[in-house]
Amino acid sequence: MLRQLGFVLMIEAQRYLVCVVLGFIAWTWWRRRAGSIVRLQSRPIGRSQLARETLYSATSILVFALVSIVIMLASGKSHRFFYAHVADYGWPYFVLSLPIMMGIQDTYFYWTHRLMHHRALFRFFHRTHHLSTNPNPLTTYSINPLEAVVDAGGSILILLFVPKHLAAYLLFTWVNTAYAVYGHLGHEILPAHWGRHWFGRWINTSVAHNIHHARARYNFGWYFLFWDRWMDTIDPDYEAQMRARTVATRAPIYPS
């Protein structure tokens, strides 16, 4: 078990560190480049925030690895998490399985995320993440261990119930982490008109999630804005802030 834990822990840590390091490289390049796009928020990010985020990121990686091991042990050898050959389901399904997994992750995250914003649960689960009102790549895994357990639920559902090839699942885990880091980037890399585009208006952006950190009230999705638009939890000023590439830093509205 310790050997399995060490292996899964190494995989989780490597994926997160690669995505965060690339995020910080992009973050630094945008800040120093002449005529670059301004940061979404002008608030400074202090060393104490980065230290806190580093600590919680490390604990989150450990929790994610432990949850994975527990699921594997509880399922036993009889459960096949992955099918062996692409030909078992064919290439069309192999390609389709990625958006299927993304859709499950997005739906699970939206509803659990909204639930953790309930006043009875917020301080126990989600308050740690919102200590960072101006996010950066390291904010991504800066969450309470209890929230890390909840967040792992999306991957558990996918592991247990979605037929998938190992290569497709590994690709999904990289896309999942990379997109989460993009959401916390502090800069916007998508076009300014994206929020009004017929396709782009359904896609979550760094601006949208940055608004969530600044106000703690709107924009609960992960990859998409389907649920936010359908449930009327999209920030009313989102499109204007997307065009301006800045986020209005009004006082956050936390559950009381």
C-alpha angles and dihedrals in degrees: 000000000000090000091051091047091051092051095048090043090053092050093048093047095046094050093048095045093049092050094044094047091050088047092053091047089055090042092053094044093053091048095051101036114104112251091008125162109275121248115269090240127028094207112118120246109225131208091249090060092049091047092050092047092050092053095047092044089057092050091047092054089051092049093049091050093048092049091051092052093047091052092049093049094044093050093052129205092298093071116083110205093186136029114239105228132037088224090064089077101007134241096282090060091043089059093040093050091071096061088040090057091044091051092051091047092049094048093046092047095047095054098039089045091054090046091053088054090062110114092240093056108027100088093045098047117013110023093089092061092050093054082086102070090167104046130206131179092279090057090072097088096023094119139127113269089242090056090047089058090050093046090052089062093083092058090045091056090049093047094050104037112023119081105227143155117244091241091054092049093049089050089050092052091053093047089047095053095039092051092048090053090048089053089057096040098112090223132072119234098177122087119278092240092054093101091063099036114114090241102025094056088071095050122089115237140193088254092054095051092041087057088053091056092045095050106016091214114082141041106043100170131108110206101358143034096217095108093040092054095042093047094041094240095125114116108258090224096045097109093048092049090047090054092047094044089223132105122224106238100209117157111291116252106223124182109263 
